[in-house]
Amino acid sequence: MSPSLSLAPAAPPALSVDPADELLTPAQVSAWTKLSLKALANARSRGAGPSYVKLGRGVSAPVRYRRRDVDAWISTGRSRSAA
């Protein structure tokens, strides 16, 4: 009797995401920008922070930021010295 060969199901292909579209948590954005989580939340409520998405509805839905939106928001704050 020969041993039976069983093939495991093929793994689904890995999802390829453009790094600029990567979704970041508020904690990741806080670490990147050196802003507190509270400062980010305040900026969100005033509409002054980076664009964000909510993964669901309601006040408890998780908030995420696209890397490209945070980068664009940082870039808009750049200034040149008048020296």
N, C-alpha and C positions, 0 to 999 in steps of 0.2 A: 504494500500500500504506500503510495507516494504522498508526501505532505501536501496539503492543499495550500494554494496561494491565494491570499485574499488581498485585494487592493483597497487601500483606504480611499475614501472619497477625496477627490481633488479639492484643495483649498481654494476658496474664491480669490480672484486676483486682488492684490492690495489696492486700496483706493489711493489714487494719486491726487494730491491737493496742491495747488499752487501755494507756495509758502506765503505769498502776500495775502491769500484768502484764509490763512490759518486763523481759527477762532481762539482768542486768548481770554482767560478768566480775568476778572477784576484784580485778583492777586498778582497775576503775571504782569498786567499793565502797571500796577502799583510799583512792583519791583523794577520794571523797565524805566518808568518815568520818575521814580523816587517821590511819587505823590502818595499820600495815605489813601486807604480805601475810603475813608470818610470824605476826603477831598474829591475823589473820583465820583462818589455818589452825589455830592453837592453839585459838581459840574454837570452831571447827567440831568439832575432835576432842573437846573437853570438853562439847559441846552447849550452850555459853554464847553463841554468836553468833547472827546472824540465820538464819532457816530458809534452806535452800538446796536445789537440785536438782542431780543428777548426770545428765549427758547420756550415758548408757551405763552400763556395768558395769565394775567393776574399779577399781584404784587410779589408773589413768591417765585415767579418764573425766573430761571437763571439768566443772567446778563452775560453776554460775550461781546468782545470787540474784535473786529477784523484787523489783522496786523497792518494792512495798507491804510486803514482809516486812522489808526493811532499814529502811524508814521506821517501821514498828511497833516494831522492835527499838530504834531510837533513841528513840522516844517512851517506851518503858518505862523508860528510864534517866533521864528528866527528874525533876528534884526542885525543890522550892521552898525558898527561903531561910527560915530560922526567925527572921529578924531582926525 
